[in-house]
Amino acid sequence: MSTVRLKSAQAPASDPDQSAELALSGLGSFDAKIVFGFVPGPCDHRAYHAALRARLPKTVRLVTSSTGGEITNDGLLSEQLVLGALGGDLDIGIGWASGLSVDAAGAGSVAIETAARELGVRIADLDRRYGAVVIDDGFKMKKEEMLLGVLEKNQGLVIVGGGASGYELMRGTGYIGVDGEVFADGAMVMLFRTNAPWAALRSHWYEPTNKRVRVTKVDLATRKIFELDGQPAAARWAEVCGVPPEALTPANLEQLLSWSLAMRVGREYFLRAIMTGESGSLQSTNMLQDDLELEVMRVGDPVEATRRFFTEELPRRVPNPTAALLFDCGARRLYAQLTGKAEALGATFKEAPPCAGLTVQFETYCGFMVNSTLTALVFGSDA
């Protein structure tokens, strides 16, 4: 019988030592192999990481990340130090590297190489028993290049995660801590090995409209879209959505977040958020290329979509789910707040397995950078 379990604990993020003491006491006698600490963005990350590391046994690994909000089964939280302790039938190796903004692929490669070396395995030999959690400084906007380095020697490795974040959307620095070291402009890879059931999952609340657009002119370096379907990009986007162009600007965030593009892979839609740019252009958060066809997506019911994910899809994919690490897009939290659905959305997390997580700056799912998505690493039991 193989099982991986998670226990979460939390404390108000008021003082590093007091918060660490209170949160760790909430874990009780749980036998943890690794503790994830999710530290509110405005806090002194180094002080909180040091307070946690000093109180944990040396045999227990510690990874911390700055957040744009924190998550437990209690829902969407703010200004809380949240811990997610993983234990059970799980072996782990951790690697990290800085210099993301200079050589993102190199940083990803160093991080996965170090993690694999700790586990005593060649990257090329990683099979279905292995998976990885990746956390990067999301504000550097280098996730896709970093993932190229992580997956360079094994494109079949399943990875999930998100960007270390802050309380200001699209602004700030993402801090990461690993066993006493705290850094920004970097990435961390936690490689794991288990015989327990597990899966990387994703959920979003957008629905296909059966409309498509083709990117016909894009600047690869800046990720600016100048033309869709051979027409000025912003005007064509507004026409496809059926709203005035001014409705799809940051001044109208609720309307702007109601629409998205998506890359379809099989039956799955990987969201590609866009914003209005300068001189009639659109700004993409993802790497694009000319002649790329994308699906037009319209927002659905946030609360019902998330509830179904926890109550139907998750247990269908992972037998006897016992643990979930969650990485939730900051745009999802913002949209829920703008539409008055934050409390109802938070209540759906009561339906999840024991969980801990954070609001991130862009998400990672199976080698892709995605937007407006909740990604999850879920473990279960084969009992």
N, C-alpha and C positions, 0 to 999 in steps of 0.2 A: 504494500500500500504506500503510495506517495502523495504527499500533501504539502502545499505551501500556504502559510497563513500570514495574515496581516493584522496588526493591532495599531490603532491610531490613538493619539492623545493630543491635547492642545492646552494652551495657556495664553492669557492676554500678553501681547508683546509690549510690556511696559518697562522691563529691566532685564538685561541679558541673563544675569545669574538667577534671579528669581523666576523668570519665565522658564529657563532651562530646567531648574529644579522641579518646578511644578509640573511641567510637561512630561519629564522623564518619570516622575512618580506615577503618572497616569498609565505608564506602560507596565507597572507592577513587576511581576516575575516573568514576563514574557521572554522567551529565549530567542533573542534576535540575532541574526547574522549581519544585517545591515539596517541602519536607521536613516531614512530620508527626513531631512528637516526643511520645512518650507517657511521661509523668513519673509515677512512683509517688506515690500520694496523700500519704504522710507527708513527702515531700521539699519543700524550699524551691523552689516553682515559679518564682519570679522569678529566682533564682540560676541554675537550670538553663536557663531560657529565654534569659537574658542570655549564658550561656556558649556556647550553640548559635549565637545570632545573631551574636556577635562572630567566630565562626569560619567562618561561611558567606559566600560571595560575596553582594554586595548584590543581585545579579540573581536570587538564589534566594529564594523566599518561604518563610517559616517559620510554621507553626501548631503550637502545643503544647496538650496537654490533660492534666489530672491524671487518674489512673486508679485503678480498684479492682483492677488486675492488668494485665499486659501480654501481648501475643500476637505470635508469629512462627510460622514453620513448625516451630520447635522445640517448640511447644505453648503451654500456659498457664504464664506466667512470673510471678515476683514479684520486686520490688525490683531491676528492671532498667530502665535507660533504653533505650527502643526507638525506633528511627527507621524511618520508611517514606518513601522518596524516590520520587516519581513523575516520570517523564520520557517523552519521545516526542511523539506528535502530540496535543498538549493545550495549550489556552489557558485561562488561569484569571483570575478576578477574586475578590477577597476583601473582605467587609464584616463589620463587627461593631458591636455596641451593648451598652451596659450598661443597668441599670434594669429588668431582667427582672421583678423582684417588684413593681414599680410599674406598668409598662405593658408587658406581655409582647408583645402584638400590635404595639405601636409599635416595640419593639426588633427584632422579626422583620422588620418593614417597612423600617426603616433599614438593617439588615444586607443584605438582598437588593437594595435600591436602590443601595447603595454598590458591591456586587459587580458588578451589572449595568453601572453607570457605568464601572467599571474595564475591563470588556470592550467598552464602547462599543455596548451593545445595549439596547433597550427591553425591560422585563420581559414585556410583552404579546407580544413577537415571539419569545420563547424557544421553539424547536421541539425536535424529537427529538434534535438534535445536542447539546442542552444538558441538564445535570443539576446537582444541587447536593448538597454535603455540609453538614450542619448539626450543630454541636456547641453545646450549651447547658449552663448550670449545672444539672445534673440534680436537685440537692437542693432547688431552689426550687419544684419541682413545677408549673412553668408551661409545660411543653412544648406542650400542646395549644393554649393561647392564643397562644403564640409562633408556632406553625405557621400560625395564621390570618393573621398578618401577613405571613409569608413567601409564602403562596400567594394573598394578596388579589388580585393583578393577573394571576395566571396559575395557575389551579387544575390545569392539566395538567402543570406542572413536576414531574419525578420527583426526589424528595429522599430521602436516606438519611443515617443518623447515629445519634447517641446523646448521652447526658448525661455531661459531665465528672464524674468520680466520685472516690472515696476508698477507703481500705482498710476503713472501717467501713460496713457495709451500712446504707443509709437515714439515715446521719448524716454531716455534714461540709459542706464547701464545694467546689464544682467550679470549678477555675481553668482559664482559657483564655488562651493567648498568641498574639498576631499581630504579627510583625515588630517586636519590641521592646516592645510594650504587653502587660501582663498584667493581667487583670481577673477578677472573679467577678460573680455575679448578672447574667450577660449571655449573649449568643449570638453565634456566628460562622457565616457562610455562605460557603462556597467554591463559587462558580459555575464550571463548566467547559464547554468546547466542544471536541468532537472528532468526527472522522469514523470513528474506530475503533469496533469493536463494544463495547458495554457494556450493563450492566443493573444495576438494584437488585434484590437478592435477599433472601430471609429464610428462616430455618430454625428450627423448634422441635421438641421431642420429645413433644408432647402429641397424643393421638388422640381423635377424637369418640366419645362414648358413646351417641349417638342420643337423649340426653335434653336437654330444654330447660327453662329457667325464665324467668319473666317478672318484671321489676322492677316492683313495684306501689306502692312508697313509697320515695322517696329524697330526701335533702336535697342540693340542687344545689350549695350553697356549700361544704359539708364533704365531699361525696361519700360520705356514709354511706347505706347501704342498710338501711332498717328493715323492709321486707317483700319477700319473694319469693313469688309465687303467692298473694298475699293472706295469708300466714302470717308469723310472726316470722322474720326473715331467717336468723339463725344456726342456729336449729333446723331450718328447712327445708333449708338448705344441707347440714347434717350428714345429714339424712334422704335427700337426693338422692344424696349420696356413699356412703351406707351405712356410716357410721362414727359413733361417739359424738361429741357436740359438742366434748368436751374434746380430741379428737384433732386438731381443726382450729384449734389455737391456736399462738402462737409457742413455747410449751413443747414442742411436737411438730413441729418444723420440717420434718422429712422427710415426715411425713404431710400437713402443710399445703401443701407445695410439690408434692405429688403430684396436686393437683386445681387446676383453673382454669376460668374462664368464657371465652367467646370470642364475638366478634361475627363472624358469617359474612357475607362479601362475595363473591358468586359462589362459586367453589370454594375460596376461601382463608378461613382462620380467623385472626382477629386477636385475640391473647390479651389477656384482661382479668383480671389478678391481683387477688385479694381476700384480706383478712385479717379475723379476728374483731375486732369493735369492742366498744363498751360497751353494756350492757343489752340483749344479744341482737341487736345490729346487726352489720353487716358494713362494713368499710372498703374502698372501692375506690380504686385509684390513678388511675383514669381518670374523665373526666367522663361522667355517666350522665343518664338521664331516665326518668320514669315510663313504663310500658307498653313498655319495651324488652325484646325477647325475646333471650336469650343461650343459646349452646350450652354444655353441660357437657363438660369435657375431662378426660381421665385421662392421667397420665404414661405414656409408652412406654419404649423402650430408648434412652437418651441417646447411647450410643456408636454404635450402628448408624444411628440417625437422622442424626447428624452426618456419619458416614462416607458415607452415601448422598448427602447434600447435596453434599459435595465431589467425589465420584467420578461421580455420575450427573446430578443436577439442574444443577449449575453449568456443566459443559461442554456440556450440552444447550441451555442458555440463552445462553451466550456462546461463540462459536467461538474456538478456540485461546486459552484464557484465559491471560493473562500477568501480571495484577496484581489484588490484592484488598485493599481496606481493610475491616477487620472491626470490628464493634461488638457486643460480647457481653454479655448481661445478667448482672448480678452474682448474681441468683438461680440462674442456670444453673451458675455456678461453685460456689456454695454447695451446691446439690443434689448435684453431682458429688462434692464433698468429703464430704458427709454419708453418701453411699451407697458410698464407697470406689472411685469410678469416675473420679476426677480424672486419674490417670495415663493410663488408657486413652482418656479423652476427649481429653486433650492430644495423644496420639499420632495422632489423626485429622487434625490440622492439617498433618501431613506430606503429606497427599493434596491439600491446597489449592494453588492457584497461588502464586507468590511473594507473601507477605502480611505485613501488619503491622496491629496493632490494639490494642484495649484493652477491659477490662471496664468497662461503663458503668452509669450510673444511669438506667435506662429507655432505650428505643430508638425511633428514628424510621424509619418505612418508608412511602414513598409517601404522605406527608401524614398518616399516623396515628402516634400514640404507641402502642407495643405493649410488652408485658412478656414476660419469660421467653423471649426470642427472640434469635437471632443474626442481625443484619442485615449486609449486605455490599454494597459497591460494587465491581463486578468489570469489568475491562477486558480486551480481547482484541486479536487481530490479524486483519485481513482478508486476510492473505497466503495 
